[in-house]
């Protein structure tokens, strides 16, 4: 799918118009044609303040130039008189413009004079940034579009404070090397890759595929997830600034992450403080705010006190610890369900090889838990209900579990 994208390129040295035209062509685009109200607003804003909003003029080459016929853009279409007046109001000699081109500033300049930036546009499904500092805007990663930001300290924004009629999203953004800033405001699911350098990436909806690279990236998704699926080292989370979590590894540094879902890698991860957690590979310990899936490996999944969570063990011999309320599914492998005071679990798949550890709930040595009044087991509507009396005697039962299926004998599952 074709998408028109504007890129403001800060070269970092002085260049003439012909060189800017060549650089734009090598990057797969062309110098800018101002042919829409968003691009007009973009140029007007750039004339007043640079992309960093530092309130200074930033002269930049555009595609407006004069040939034997008159003022035209790079595709040969005419430049309107109104736009020409806007761009040439500081021209000292308006009657001698045959060799002049327009640069945002606004002013006219000889094509061999030098400025340090140029405006280019792309139209296509693959956009490659330059080796300089790029500022992508007005279009962006629409569905089917891949943006490779490239080297340099780059900036990507698909909305730009109302310059475009609506934010675009749904494509792929690769930040590449350099200290990059990415802001995607679209609610369409967008994929972003964290590259080398200290990056700041924010997606309204999508996935950030991250790597712990020692540069302390700031990664935010409002809807969607941050994934370290390719990380081979064990990851650990801790409380971070502004309600975020710090994701760190012993060897490779840390990132600051704010997201509703965090995905670990193939190492042994210890993750908490996020609404949804996925362990990936490795033997992980997951303490979610709402949901956790262990994935491959022998995982520990924890329901903390004061919360109601959903826990999925998946493959491996997993351990479930119930300090709060939980719905638990063990999955494949022999799983251990551990009950603490105040915990309650709905267990969806108690099968051969699984164990129920209730030893922490009793205040005395237990022989026959049913006969001695420590446990009560009843079956109702296809579920087996378990209640305990921690002192025995059977006069103060407290419900601790509801197990899917009618079990007439649970003695093979007890750990007391």
C-alpha positions as a Markdown table, in Angstrom:
| # | Residue | x | y | z |
|---|---|---|---|---|
| 1 | Unk | 0.0 | 0.0 | 0.0 |
| 2 | Unk | 1.4 | 3.4 | -1.0 |
| 3 | Unk | 1.7 | 6.1 | 1.6 |
| 4 | Unk | 3.0 | 9.6 | 1.3 |
| 5 | Unk | 5.6 | 10.4 | 4.0 |
| 6 | Unk | 7.5 | 13.6 | 4.5 |
| 7 | Unk | 11.0 | 13.4 | 6.0 |
| 8 | Unk | 12.9 | 16.5 | 7.2 |
| 9 | Unk | 16.6 | 15.7 | 7.0 |
| 10 | Unk | 19.2 | 17.5 | 9.1 |
| 11 | Unk | 22.4 | 16.8 | 7.3 |
| 12 | Unk | 24.8 | 18.2 | 9.9 |
| 13 | Unk | 26.9 | 20.1 | 7.3 |
| 14 | Unk | 26.2 | 22.6 | 4.6 |
| 15 | Unk | 25.0 | 21.3 | 1.2 |
| 16 | Unk | 23.7 | 22.9 | -2.0 |
| 17 | Unk | 20.4 | 22.2 | -3.7 |
| 18 | Unk | 21.8 | 19.7 | -6.3 |
| 19 | Unk | 23.5 | 17.6 | -3.6 |
| 20 | Unk | 20.2 | 17.7 | -1.6 |
| 21 | Unk | 18.4 | 16.4 | -4.6 |
| 22 | Unk | 20.9 | 13.6 | -5.1 |
| 23 | Unk | 20.7 | 12.6 | -1.4 |
| 24 | Unk | 16.9 | 12.5 | -1.5 |
| 25 | Unk | 17.1 | 10.3 | -4.6 |
| 26 | Unk | 19.6 | 7.9 | -3.1 |
| 27 | Unk | 17.3 | 7.5 | -0.1 |
| 28 | Unk | 14.5 | 6.5 | -2.3 |
| 29 | Unk | 12.5 | 9.7 | -2.3 |
| 30 | Unk | 12.6 | 13.2 | -3.9 |
| 31 | Unk | 12.6 | 16.8 | -2.7 |
| 32 | Unk | 9.3 | 17.9 | -1.3 |
| 33 | Unk | 6.3 | 18.9 | -3.4 |
| 34 | Unk | 4.0 | 21.1 | -1.4 |
| 35 | Unk | 0.6 | 19.9 | -2.7 |
| 36 | Unk | -1.7 | 19.5 | 0.3 |
| 37 | Unk | -2.9 | 21.5 | 3.3 |
| 38 | Unk | -1.0 | 19.3 | 5.8 |
| 39 | Unk | 2.3 | 19.8 | 4.0 |
| 40 | Unk | 1.5 | 23.6 | 3.8 |
| 41 | Unk | 1.0 | 23.7 | 7.5 |
| 42 | Unk | 4.1 | 21.6 | 8.0 |
| 43 | Unk | 6.2 | 24.1 | 6.0 |
| 44 | Unk | 4.7 | 27.1 | 7.8 |
| 45 | Unk | 5.5 | 25.6 | 11.2 |
| 46 | Unk | 9.0 | 24.7 | 10.1 |
| 47 | Unk | 9.6 | 28.2 | 9.0 |
| 48 | Unk | 8.6 | 29.5 | 12.5 |
| 49 | Unk | 10.3 | 26.8 | 14.6 |
| 50 | Unk | 12.6 | 23.9 | 13.8 |
| 51 | Unk | 11.5 | 20.2 | 14.3 |
| 52 | Unk | 12.9 | 20.5 | 17.9 |
| 53 | Unk | 10.4 | 23.4 | 18.5 |
| 54 | Unk | 13.4 | 25.6 | 19.5 |
| 55 | Unk | 11.8 | 28.7 | 17.9 |
| 56 | Unk | 14.5 | 29.3 | 15.3 |
| 57 | Unk | 14.4 | 29.3 | 11.5 |
| 58 | Unk | 15.6 | 26.2 | 9.9 |
| 59 | Unk | 16.3 | 26.8 | 6.2 |
| 60 | Unk | 15.7 | 23.6 | 4.3 |
| 61 | Unk | 15.8 | 22.8 | 0.6 |
| 62 | Unk | 12.5 | 21.9 | -1.1 |
| 63 | Unk | 11.6 | 20.8 | -4.6 |
| 64 | Unk | 10.4 | 24.2 | -5.8 |
| 65 | Unk | 12.7 | 25.6 | -8.6 |
| 66 | Unk | 12.4 | 27.7 | -11.7 |
| 67 | Unk | 12.9 | 26.3 | -15.2 |
| 68 | Unk | 12.4 | 27.8 | -18.6 |
| 69 | Unk | 8.6 | 27.7 | -18.2 |
| 70 | Unk | 8.2 | 29.0 | -14.7 |
| 71 | Unk | 8.2 | 27.9 | -11.0 |
| 72 | Unk | 7.6 | 24.1 | -10.7 |
| 73 | Unk | 8.0 | 21.3 | -8.3 |
| 74 | Unk | 10.2 | 18.2 | -8.9 |
| 75 | Unk | 7.4 | 16.4 | -10.8 |
| 76 | Unk | 7.0 | 19.4 | -13.1 |
| 77 | Unk | 3.7 | 20.6 | -11.6 |
| 78 | Unk | 3.4 | 24.4 | -11.2 |
| 79 | Unk | 4.0 | 26.2 | -7.9 |
| 80 | Unk | 1.0 | 28.4 | -7.2 |
| 81 | Unk | 1.5 | 32.2 | -7.1 |
| 82 | Unk | 0.4 | 32.3 | -3.5 |
| 83 | Unk | 2.9 | 29.8 | -2.4 |
| 84 | Unk | 5.6 | 31.5 | -4.5 |
| 85 | Unk | 4.9 | 34.8 | -2.8 |
| 86 | Unk | 5.1 | 33.2 | 0.6 |
| 87 | Unk | 8.4 | 31.6 | -0.2 |
| 88 | Unk | 10.1 | 34.5 | -2.0 |
| 89 | Unk | 9.2 | 37.4 | 0.2 |
| 90 | Unk | 12.9 | 38.1 | 1.0 |
| 91 | Unk | 14.1 | 37.8 | -2.6 |
| 92 | Unk | 16.2 | 40.9 | -3.3 |
| 93 | Unk | 16.0 | 40.5 | -7.1 |
| 94 | Unk | 12.6 | 38.8 | -8.0 |
| 95 | Unk | 13.2 | 39.6 | -11.7 |
| 96 | Unk | 16.3 | 37.4 | -12.0 |
| 97 | Unk | 15.2 | 34.0 | -10.7 |
| 98 | Unk | 16.1 | 31.7 | -13.5 |
| 99 | Unk | 18.7 | 29.9 | -11.5 |
| 100 | Unk | 17.1 | 30.2 | -8.1 |
| 101 | Unk | 15.3 | 27.6 | -6.0 |
| 102 | Unk | 13.0 | 27.9 | -3.0 |
| 103 | Unk | 14.1 | 27.0 | 0.5 |
| 104 | Unk | 12.0 | 27.0 | 3.6 |
| 105 | Unk | 13.0 | 29.9 | 5.7 |
| 106 | Unk | 11.3 | 31.5 | 3.9 |
| 107 | Unk | 13.6 | 32.7 | 1.1 |
| 108 | Unk | 14.9 | 32.1 | -2.4 |
| 109 | Unk | 18.5 | 31.0 | -2.8 |
| 110 | Unk | 21.0 | 30.1 | -5.5 |
| 111 | Unk | 21.1 | 26.3 | -5.9 |
| 112 | Unk | 24.8 | 26.3 | -5.1 |
| 113 | Unk | 24.4 | 28.2 | -1.9 |
| 114 | Unk | 24.5 | 26.0 | 1.2 |
| 115 | Unk | 22.0 | 25.2 | 3.9 |
| 116 | Unk | 22.1 | 22.3 | 6.3 |
| 117 | Unk | 18.8 | 20.5 | 5.7 |
| 118 | Unk | 16.3 | 19.4 | 3.1 |
| 119 | Unk | 12.7 | 18.2 | 2.9 |
| 120 | Unk | 12.0 | 15.0 | 1.0 |
| 121 | Unk | 9.0 | 12.8 | 0.4 |
| 122 | Unk | 8.5 | 9.1 | -0.2 |
| 123 | Unk | 5.6 | 7.3 | -1.8 |
| 124 | Unk | 5.7 | 3.6 | -1.5 |
| 125 | Unk | 5.6 | 0.6 | 1.0 |
| 126 | Unk | 9.3 | 0.8 | 2.0 |
| 127 | Unk | 10.9 | 3.9 | 3.4 |
| 128 | Unk | 14.6 | 4.1 | 4.3 |
| 129 | Unk | 16.0 | 7.0 | 6.3 |
| 130 | Unk | 19.4 | 8.6 | 5.6 |
| 131 | Unk | 22.6 | 8.3 | 7.5 |
| 132 | Unk | 21.8 | 11.8 | 8.9 |
| 133 | Unk | 19.2 | 12.9 | 11.4 |
| 134 | Unk | 15.7 | 12.3 | 10.0 |
| 135 | Unk | 12.4 | 13.7 | 11.0 |
| 136 | Unk | 9.6 | 11.5 | 9.6 |
| 137 | Unk | 6.1 | 13.0 | 9.6 |
| 138 | Unk | 2.8 | 13.4 | 7.8 |
| 139 | Unk | 2.0 | 9.9 | 6.9 |
| 140 | Unk | 4.1 | 7.2 | 8.4 |
| 141 | Unk | 3.7 | 3.6 | 9.1 |
| 142 | Unk | 0.3 | 2.9 | 7.5 |
| 143 | Unk | -0.7 | -0.7 | 7.0 |
| 144 | Unk | 1.8 | -2.4 | 4.6 |
| 145 | Unk | 4.4 | 0.3 | 5.1 |
| 146 | Unk | 7.9 | -0.3 | 6.6 |
| 147 | Unk | 9.9 | 2.6 | 7.8 |
| 148 | Unk | 13.6 | 2.0 | 8.4 |
| 149 | Unk | 14.8 | 5.1 | 10.2 |
| 150 | Unk | 18.5 | 4.2 | 9.7 |
| 151 | Unk | 21.5 | 5.7 | 11.4 |
| 152 | Unk | 21.5 | 9.1 | 13.1 |
| 153 | Unk | 19.4 | 10.6 | 15.9 |
| 154 | Unk | 16.0 | 10.3 | 14.2 |
| 155 | Unk | 12.5 | 11.5 | 15.0 |
| 156 | Unk | 9.2 | 9.8 | 13.9 |
| 157 | Unk | 5.7 | 11.2 | 14.5 |
| 158 | Unk | 2.6 | 10.3 | 12.6 |
| 159 | Unk | 0.4 | 13.2 | 13.9 |
| 160 | Unk | 2.5 | 16.3 | 14.7 |
| 161 | Unk | 0.1 | 18.2 | 16.8 |
| 162 | Unk | -2.7 | 18.5 | 14.2 |
| 163 | Unk | -0.5 | 19.0 | 11.1 |
| 164 | Unk | -2.1 | 15.8 | 9.6 |
| 165 | Unk | -5.8 | 15.2 | 9.6 |
| 166 | Unk | -5.4 | 11.9 | 11.5 |
| 167 | Unk | -2.6 | 9.8 | 12.8 |
| 168 | Unk | -1.6 | 6.8 | 10.6 |
| 169 | Unk | -0.5 | 3.4 | 11.9 |
| 170 | Unk | -0.6 | -0.3 | 11.2 |
| 171 | Unk | 2.8 | -0.7 | 9.7 |
| 172 | Unk | 6.4 | -1.3 | 10.9 |
| 173 | Unk | 8.9 | 1.1 | 12.3 |
| 174 | Unk | 12.6 | 0.1 | 12.8 |
| 175 | Unk | 14.4 | 2.7 | 14.9 |
| 176 | Unk | 17.8 | 1.6 | 13.8 |
| 177 | Unk | 21.0 | 3.0 | 15.3 |
| 178 | Unk | 21.2 | 6.3 | 17.1 |
| 179 | Unk | 19.3 | 8.0 | 19.8 |
| 180 | Unk | 15.8 | 7.9 | 18.3 |
| 181 | Unk | 12.3 | 9.2 | 19.3 |
| 182 | Unk | 9.2 | 7.4 | 18.0 |
| 183 | Unk | 5.6 | 8.6 | 18.7 |
| 184 | Unk | 2.8 | 6.7 | 17.0 |
| 185 | Unk | -0.6 | 8.1 | 18.0 |
| 186 | Unk | -2.7 | 5.8 | 15.9 |
| 187 | Unk | -5.0 | 3.2 | 17.5 |
| 188 | Unk | -4.2 | 0.9 | 14.5 |
| 189 | Unk | -1.9 | -1.8 | 15.7 |
| 190 | Unk | 1.7 | -0.8 | 14.9 |
| 191 | Unk | 5.0 | -2.7 | 15.3 |
| 192 | Unk | 8.2 | -0.9 | 16.3 |
| 193 | Unk | 11.7 | -2.3 | 16.7 |
| 194 | Unk | 14.1 | -0.8 | 19.3 |
| 195 | Unk | 17.5 | -0.4 | 17.7 |
| 196 | Unk | 21.0 | 0.5 | 19.1 |
| 197 | Unk | 21.2 | 3.8 | 21.0 |
| 198 | Unk | 19.1 | 5.4 | 23.7 |
| 199 | Unk | 15.6 | 5.3 | 22.2 |
| 200 | Unk | 12.3 | 6.8 | 23.4 |
| 201 | Unk | 9.4 | 4.9 | 21.7 |
| 202 | Unk | 5.7 | 5.4 | 22.4 |
| 203 | Unk | 2.9 | 3.6 | 20.7 |
| 204 | Unk | -0.8 | 4.2 | 21.3 |
| 205 | Unk | -1.5 | 0.6 | 20.2 |
| 206 | Unk | 1.0 | -2.0 | 19.1 |
| 207 | Unk | 4.1 | -4.0 | 20.0 |
| 208 | Unk | 7.6 | -2.8 | 20.7 |
| 209 | Unk | 10.1 | -5.5 | 20.0 |
| 210 | Unk | 12.9 | -4.6 | 22.4 |
| 211 | Unk | 16.4 | -5.6 | 23.3 |
| 212 | Unk | 18.4 | -4.9 | 26.4 |
| 213 | Unk | 21.4 | -3.1 | 24.9 |
| 214 | Unk | 22.7 | -1.0 | 27.8 |
| 215 | Unk | 21.4 | 2.3 | 26.5 |
| 216 | Unk | 18.4 | 2.7 | 28.9 |
| 217 | Unk | 15.6 | 3.0 | 26.5 |
| 218 | Unk | 12.1 | 4.4 | 27.4 |
| 219 | Unk | 9.4 | 2.2 | 26.0 |
| 220 | Unk | 5.7 | 2.9 | 26.3 |
| 221 | Unk | 2.5 | 1.3 | 24.9 |
| 222 | Unk | -0.9 | 2.4 | 26.0 |
| 223 | Unk | -2.5 | -0.6 | 24.3 |
| 224 | Unk | -0.5 | -3.5 | 23.2 |
| 225 | Unk | 2.8 | -4.9 | 24.6 |
| 226 | Unk | 6.5 | -4.7 | 25.0 |
| 227 | Unk | 8.3 | -7.9 | 23.9 |
| 228 | Unk | 11.8 | -9.1 | 24.8 |
| 229 | Unk | 11.1 | -12.4 | 23.0 |
| 230 | Unk | 14.7 | -12.5 | 21.5 |
| 231 | Unk | 16.4 | -11.9 | 24.8 |
| 232 | Unk | 18.6 | -14.8 | 25.9 |
| 233 | Unk | 19.5 | -13.5 | 29.3 |
| 234 | Unk | 17.2 | -13.6 | 32.3 |
| 235 | Unk | 15.2 | -10.4 | 32.9 |
| 236 | Unk | 14.1 | -8.9 | 36.1 |
| 237 | Unk | 11.6 | -6.1 | 36.8 |
| 238 | Unk | 11.5 | -3.6 | 39.6 |
| 239 | Unk | 9.6 | -0.4 | 40.4 |
| 240 | Unk | 10.5 | 2.4 | 38.0 |
| 241 | Unk | 9.7 | 6.1 | 37.7 |
| 242 | Unk | 6.2 | 7.5 | 37.0 |
| 243 | Unk | 4.5 | 4.1 | 37.5 |
| 244 | Unk | 6.6 | 2.3 | 35.0 |
| 245 | Unk | 8.8 | -0.7 | 35.7 |
| 246 | Unk | 12.6 | -1.1 | 35.2 |
| 247 | Unk | 13.4 | -4.1 | 33.1 |
| 248 | Unk | 17.0 | -5.2 | 33.6 |
| 249 | Unk | 19.5 | -8.0 | 32.9 |
| 250 | Unk | 22.7 | -8.5 | 34.9 |
| 251 | Unk | 25.0 | -8.2 | 31.9 |
| 252 | Unk | 23.3 | -5.9 | 29.4 |
| 253 | Unk | 21.7 | -3.0 | 31.3 |
| 254 | Unk | 18.2 | -1.8 | 31.7 |
| 255 | Unk | 15.1 | -0.2 | 30.1 |
| 256 | Unk | 12.2 | 1.9 | 31.5 |
| 257 | Unk | 9.0 | 0.3 | 30.4 |
| 258 | Unk | 5.3 | 1.3 | 30.7 |
| 259 | Unk | 2.9 | -1.2 | 29.2 |
| 260 | Unk | -0.1 | -3.4 | 29.9 |
| 261 | Unk | 1.7 | -6.5 | 28.7 |
| 262 | Unk | 5.3 | -7.6 | 29.0 |
| 263 | Unk | 6.8 | -10.6 | 27.3 |
| 264 | Unk | 10.0 | -12.2 | 28.5 |
| 265 | Unk | 12.7 | -14.1 | 26.5 |
| 266 | Unk | 14.3 | -17.5 | 26.6 |
| 267 | Unk | 16.2 | -16.9 | 29.9 |
| 268 | Unk | 15.0 | -17.4 | 33.5 |
| 269 | Unk | 12.9 | -14.2 | 34.0 |
| 270 | Unk | 11.5 | -12.7 | 37.2 |
| 271 | Unk | 8.7 | -10.4 | 36.2 |
| 272 | Unk | 6.1 | -8.4 | 38.2 |
| 273 | Unk | 4.3 | -5.1 | 38.4 |
| 274 | Unk | 2.6 | -5.3 | 35.0 |
| 275 | Unk | -1.0 | -6.1 | 34.2 |
| 276 | Unk | -0.2 | -9.1 | 31.8 |
| 277 | Unk | 3.0 | -11.1 | 31.8 |
| 278 | Unk | 4.2 | -13.9 | 29.5 |
| 279 | Unk | 7.3 | -15.8 | 30.4 |
| 280 | Unk | 8.4 | -17.2 | 27.0 |
| 281 | Unk | 11.1 | -19.8 | 27.4 |
| 282 | Unk | 13.1 | -20.5 | 30.5 |
| 283 | Unk | 12.1 | -21.2 | 34.1 |
| 284 | Unk | 10.3 | -18.0 | 35.0 |
| 285 | Unk | 8.7 | -16.4 | 38.1 |
| 286 | Unk | 5.7 | -14.3 | 37.2 |
| 287 | Unk | 3.6 | -12.1 | 39.6 |
| 288 | Unk | 1.0 | -10.3 | 37.5 |
| 289 | Unk | -1.5 | -7.6 | 38.2 |
| 290 | Unk | -4.1 | -9.5 | 36.2 |
| 291 | Unk | -2.9 | -12.3 | 33.9 |
| 292 | Unk | 0.2 | -14.5 | 33.5 |
| 293 | Unk | 1.2 | -17.3 | 31.0 |
| 294 | Unk | 4.3 | -19.3 | 31.9 |
| 295 | Unk | 5.1 | -20.6 | 28.4 |
| 296 | Unk | 7.8 | -23.2 | 28.1 |
| 297 | Unk | 9.8 | -24.2 | 31.1 |
| 298 | Unk | 9.1 | -25.0 | 34.8 |
| 299 | Unk | 7.5 | -21.7 | 35.9 |
| 300 | Unk | 6.3 | -20.2 | 39.2 |
| 301 | Unk | 3.1 | -18.2 | 38.9 |
| 302 | Unk | 2.0 | -16.1 | 41.9 |
| 303 | Unk | -1.4 | -14.6 | 42.9 |
| 304 | Unk | -0.6 | -11.9 | 45.4 |
| 305 | Unk | -2.9 | -11.0 | 48.2 |
| 306 | Unk | -5.6 | -8.4 | 47.4 |
| 307 | Unk | -5.7 | -9.3 | 43.7 |
| 308 | Unk | -7.8 | -11.6 | 41.4 |
| 309 | Unk | -5.7 | -12.9 | 38.6 |
| 310 | Unk | -5.7 | -15.5 | 35.8 |
| 311 | Unk | -2.7 | -17.9 | 35.7 |
| 312 | Unk | -1.8 | -20.2 | 32.8 |
| 313 | Unk | 1.0 | -22.6 | 33.3 |
| 314 | Unk | 1.2 | -24.0 | 29.8 |
| 315 | Unk | 4.1 | -26.5 | 29.2 |
| 316 | Unk | 6.4 | -27.7 | 32.0 |
| 317 | Unk | 6.0 | -28.7 | 35.6 |
| 318 | Unk | 4.7 | -25.4 | 37.0 |
| 319 | Unk | 4.2 | -24.1 | 40.5 |
| 320 | Unk | 1.2 | -21.9 | 41.4 |
| 321 | Unk | 1.2 | -19.9 | 44.6 |
| 322 | Unk | -2.1 | -18.6 | 45.8 |
| 323 | Unk | -1.8 | -15.7 | 48.2 |
| 324 | Unk | -4.8 | -14.0 | 46.6 |
| 325 | Unk | -7.7 | -15.0 | 44.3 |
| 326 | Unk | -6.9 | -16.8 | 41.1 |
| 327 | Unk | -8.2 | -18.8 | 38.2 |
| 328 | Unk | -5.5 | -21.3 | 37.3 |
| 329 | Unk | -4.9 | -23.7 | 34.4 |
| 330 | Unk | -1.9 | -25.9 | 34.8 |
| 331 | Unk | -1.5 | -27.1 | 31.2 |
| 332 | Unk | 0.9 | -30.0 | 30.3 |
| 333 | Unk | 3.2 | -31.4 | 32.9 |
| 334 | Unk | 2.8 | -32.3 | 36.6 |
| 335 | Unk | 1.9 | -29.0 | 38.4 |
| 336 | Unk | 2.0 | -28.0 | 42.0 |
| 337 | Unk | -0.8 | -25.8 | 43.5 |
| 338 | Unk | 0.4 | -24.1 | 46.7 |
| 339 | Unk | -2.2 | -22.5 | 49.0 |
| 340 | Unk | -1.4 | -19.7 | 51.5 |
| 341 | Unk | -3.7 | -18.1 | 54.1 |
| 342 | Unk | -6.2 | -15.8 | 52.4 |
| 343 | Unk | -5.8 | -17.5 | 49.0 |
| 344 | Unk | -8.6 | -19.0 | 46.8 |
| 345 | Unk | -8.2 | -20.7 | 43.5 |
| 346 | Unk | -10.5 | -22.0 | 40.8 |
| 347 | Unk | -8.5 | -24.8 | 39.1 |
| 348 | Unk | -9.5 | -25.8 | 35.6 |
| 349 | Unk | -7.5 | -28.9 | 35.0 |
| 350 | Unk | -6.4 | -31.1 | 38.0 |
| 351 | Unk | -4.9 | -34.2 | 36.4 |
| 352 | Unk | -2.7 | -37.2 | 37.3 |
| 353 | Unk | 0.7 | -35.9 | 38.4 |
| 354 | Unk | -0.6 | -32.6 | 39.9 |
| 355 | Unk | -0.4 | -31.9 | 43.6 |
| 356 | Unk | -2.4 | -29.7 | 46.0 |
| 357 | Unk | -0.1 | -28.3 | 48.8 |
| 358 | Unk | -2.1 | -27.1 | 51.8 |
| 359 | Unk | 0.5 | -27.7 | 54.4 |
| 360 | Unk | 0.9 | -23.9 | 55.2 |
| 361 | Unk | -2.8 | -23.7 | 56.2 |
| 362 | Unk | -2.9 | -26.1 | 59.2 |
| 363 | Unk | -1.9 | -25.3 | 62.7 |
| 364 | Unk | -1.3 | -28.9 | 63.7 |
| 365 | Unk | 0.0 | -32.2 | 62.4 |
| 366 | Unk | -2.6 | -33.7 | 60.1 |
| 367 | Unk | -3.2 | -37.5 | 59.8 |
| 368 | Unk | -6.5 | -38.1 | 58.1 |
| 369 | Unk | -7.7 | -34.5 | 57.1 |
| 370 | Unk | -11.3 | -35.5 | 56.3 |
| 371 | Unk | -11.9 | -37.6 | 59.5 |
| 372 | Unk | -10.1 | -35.1 | 61.7 |
| 373 | Unk | -12.2 | -32.1 | 60.4 |
| 374 | Unk | -9.3 | -30.3 | 58.7 |
| 375 | Unk | -10.8 | -30.6 | 55.2 |
| 376 | Unk | -14.3 | -30.7 | 53.7 |
| 377 | Unk | -14.8 | -31.8 | 50.1 |
| 378 | Unk | -18.2 | -31.5 | 48.3 |
| 379 | Unk | -19.3 | -31.7 | 44.7 |
| 380 | Unk | -21.7 | -29.1 | 43.2 |
| 381 | Unk | -22.6 | -28.5 | 39.5 |
| 382 | Unk | -19.6 | -30.3 | 38.1 |
| 383 | Unk | -17.1 | -28.7 | 40.5 |
| 384 | Unk | -15.3 | -30.1 | 43.5 |
| 385 | Unk | -15.3 | -27.6 | 46.4 |
| 386 | Unk | -12.6 | -27.7 | 49.1 |
| 387 | Unk | -12.8 | -25.9 | 52.4 |
| 388 | Unk | -10.3 | -26.1 | 55.4 |
| 389 | Unk | -10.5 | -25.7 | 59.1 |
| 390 | Unk | -6.9 | -24.8 | 60.1 |
| 391 | Unk | -7.3 | -26.0 | 63.7 |
| 392 | Unk | -9.3 | -29.2 | 62.9 |
| 393 | Unk | -12.6 | -30.1 | 64.4 |
| 394 | Unk | -14.7 | -29.2 | 61.4 |
| 395 | Unk | -16.5 | -26.2 | 63.0 |
| 396 | Unk | -14.8 | -23.2 | 61.1 |
| 397 | Unk | -14.4 | -24.1 | 57.5 |
| 398 | Unk | -13.1 | -21.6 | 55.0 |
| 399 | Unk | -13.4 | -22.2 | 51.2 |
| 400 | Unk | -10.0 | -22.3 | 49.5 |
| 401 | Unk | -10.6 | -24.0 | 46.1 |
| 402 | Unk | -13.1 | -24.9 | 43.4 |
| 403 | Unk | -11.8 | -27.6 | 41.1 |
| 404 | Unk | -13.4 | -28.3 | 37.7 |
| 405 | Unk | -14.7 | -31.9 | 37.7 |
| 406 | Unk | -16.3 | -34.1 | 40.3 |
| 407 | Unk | -13.6 | -35.9 | 42.3 |
| 408 | Unk | -14.8 | -38.6 | 44.7 |
| 409 | Unk | -11.3 | -39.1 | 46.1 |
| 410 | Unk | -8.6 | -36.5 | 46.2 |
| 411 | Unk | -6.2 | -38.4 | 48.5 |
| 412 | Unk | -3.7 | -38.9 | 45.6 |
| 413 | Unk | -3.4 | -35.1 | 45.2 |
| 414 | Unk | -2.8 | -34.0 | 48.8 |
| 415 | Unk | 0.4 | -32.6 | 50.2 |
| 416 | Unk | -0.4 | -31.9 | 53.9 |
